[in-house]
Amino acid sequence: MAYGIPIKTGRFLLREICEADRTAFLACQADASFSRFHSAAEHAASLDGRVFDLFLRWRAERPRRNVQLAVATRSTPSGYLGTVGLRTEGHGPADGEIGIELVPRLWGQGAATEILRAFIPWARVELGVSRLVAETAPGNLAAERLAAAAGLRIVGEDGKRHWRGLA
């Protein structure tokens, strides 16, 4: 596949998101525990498929500026456990906004850390990103711990916390 995808970790496979992932994506977005930190507008866009459609369109970008990959286990590559992505559009020339959403059963098991340890170096090489930015919702302590573990630091707040760091 283009751009060095799939990406493998010890437990996971990060692959292109595809139409076959739509039902699982929408089911995750409908789960109250999964979406509790989304704004009403973010939640509505995810539930009606607009966000998923955007992820599919990003696959055709050349050069790629935005990437959203499906997370699966290595043993079940067609499965769906969430997404990890990077968006460079609308950011500085070497900046990329990183985000990850995983199914609740993976929370607290080091999955997000494992995935980001593979994804961030990939983004540096394949997309030319040298600085990461992220947003975390108020009260999302797990996302804040993950951002800090990835080397990002809080640089501002305006309803959400804004993070920045080297890729």
Helices and strands as residue ranges (DSSP letters): G 2-4, E 7-8, E 12-16, G 19-21, H 22-30, H 32-35, H 40-47, H 50-58, E 66-73, E 82-87, E 95-102, G 104-106, H 111-127, E 131-136, H 141-149, E 153-157, E 161-166
